[in-house]
Amino acid sequence: MKPSRMAFGLLLLIAFAAGVQAQQGPPANMIYAHDRLYTGVNTPTDLPAEGMFNAIYPLGPGLDAVSDAAPGDPTYRGGRWEVHPVTFLTIAPRQFTNAEDVVAAAGRGDIRIGGVVKRFECPLIPINSKR
């Protein structure tokens, strides 16, 4: 094999290995709560409708979800979520950064908040910077 082909093959192998390694790590979920950005480690759970949950609002492709609670809140349930999908009705999809704005937009008829479609567990981990 020529040196340039060997180098290209080695680079391709390294890139493939890095991609496999990245897929094995935790997902890069981004979630806003109280205008602060968090990440989470989504566990492969589907929880029954027992106990207490917080609401999480997925806003759609390219947008980060919004939570109604975060670590430190008295109502935070440790990352037990009920998923309420959001449908944009009279406004273009946009990034909300707190649940109060999501609920207010629903009250104005700008969006619709759907019923619970899933329950799962995913603790929130603070990110130091905002996007």
FENWO-V310400 format. One record per residue. N is the residue number from 0. RES is the residue in one letter. SS is DSSP state (a for helix, b for strand, c for the rest). BURIAL is I if it has 16 or more other ideal C-beta (glycine too) atoms within 10 Angstrom, else O. D_LAST is the distance of its C-alpha to the last C-alpha in whole Angstrom. Layout:
[[N | RES | SS | BURIAL | D_LAST] [N | RES | SS | BURIAL | D_LAST]]
//
This chain:
[[0 | M | c | O | 46] [1 | K | c | O | 45] [2 | P | a | O | 43] [3 | S | a | O | 40] [4 | R | a | O | 40] [5 | M | a | O | 40] [6 | A | a | O | 37] [7 | F | a | O | 35] [8 | G | a | O | 36] [9 | L | a | O | 35] [10 | L | a | O | 32] [11 | L | a | O | 32] [12 | L | a | O | 33] [13 | I | a | O | 30] [14 | A | a | O | 27] [15 | F | a | O | 29] [16 | A | a | O | 29] [17 | A | a | O | 25] [18 | G | a | O | 24] [19 | V | a | O | 27] [20 | Q | a | O | 25] [21 | A | a | O | 22] [22 | Q | a | O | 23] [23 | Q | a | O | 25] [24 | G | c | O | 22] [25 | P | c | O | 20] [26 | P | c | O | 18] [27 | A | c | O | 14] [28 | N | b | I | 13] [29 | M | b | O | 10] [30 | I | b | I | 11] [31 | Y | b | I | 10] [32 | A | b | I | 13] [33 | H | c | I | 14] [34 | D | c | O | 11] [35 | R | b | I | 9] [36 | L | b | I | 8] [37 | Y | b | I | 11] [38 | T | b | I | 12] [39 | G | b | I | 16] [40 | V | c | O | 19] [41 | N | c | O | 21] [42 | T | c | O | 24] [43 | P | c | O | 27] [44 | T | c | O | 28] [45 | D | c | O | 30] [46 | L | c | O | 31] [47 | P | c | O | 34] [48 | A | c | O | 33] [49 | E | c | O | 35] [50 | G | c | O | 33] [51 | M | c | O | 30] [52 | F | c | I | 27] [53 | N | b | I | 23] [54 | A | b | I | 22] [55 | I | b | I | 19] [56 | Y | b | I | 18] [57 | P | c | I | 17] [58 | L | c | I | 16] [59 | G | c | O | 17] [60 | P | c | O | 16] [61 | G | c | O | 13] [62 | L | c | I | 11] [63 | D | c | I | 10] [64 | A | b | I | 13] [65 | V | b | I | 14] [66 | S | b | I | 16] [67 | D | c | I | 19] [68 | A | c | I | 19] [69 | A | c | I | 18] [70 | P | c | O | 19] [71 | G | c | O | 22] [72 | D | c | O | 22] [73 | P | c | O | 26] [74 | T | c | O | 25] [75 | Y | c | I | 23] [76 | R | c | O | 25] [77 | G | c | O | 24] [78 | G | c | I | 22] [79 | R | b | I | 25] [80 | W | b | I | 23] [81 | E | b | I | 25] [82 | V | b | I | 23] [83 | H | b | I | 23] [84 | P | b | I | 22] [85 | V | b | I | 21] [86 | T | b | O | 23] [87 | F | b | O | 22] [88 | L | c | O | 25] [89 | T | c | O | 25] [90 | I | c | O | 22] [91 | A | c | O | 20] [92 | P | c | O | 17] [93 | R | c | O | 14] [94 | Q | c | O | 11] [95 | F | c | I | 12] [96 | T | c | I | 11] [97 | N | c | I | 14] [98 | A | a | I | 17] [99 | E | a | O | 19] [100 | D | a | O | 18] [101 | V | a | I | 18] [102 | V | a | I | 22] [103 | A | a | O | 23] [104 | A | a | I | 22] [105 | A | a | I | 24] [106 | G | a | O | 27] [107 | R | a | O | 27] [108 | G | c | O | 27] [109 | D | c | O | 24] [110 | I | b | I | 23] [111 | R | b | O | 25] [112 | I | b | I | 24] [113 | G | b | O | 26] [114 | G | b | O | 28] [115 | V | b | O | 28] [116 | V | b | O | 28] [117 | K | b | O | 27] [118 | R | b | I | 27] [119 | F | b | I | 25] [120 | E | b | I | 24] [121 | C | c | I | 21] [122 | P | c | O | 20] [123 | L | b | I | 16] [124 | I | b | O | 15] [125 | P | b | O | 13] [126 | I | c | O | 10] [127 | N | c | O | 10] [128 | S | c | O | 7] [129 | K | c | O | 4] [130 | R | c | O | 0]]
//
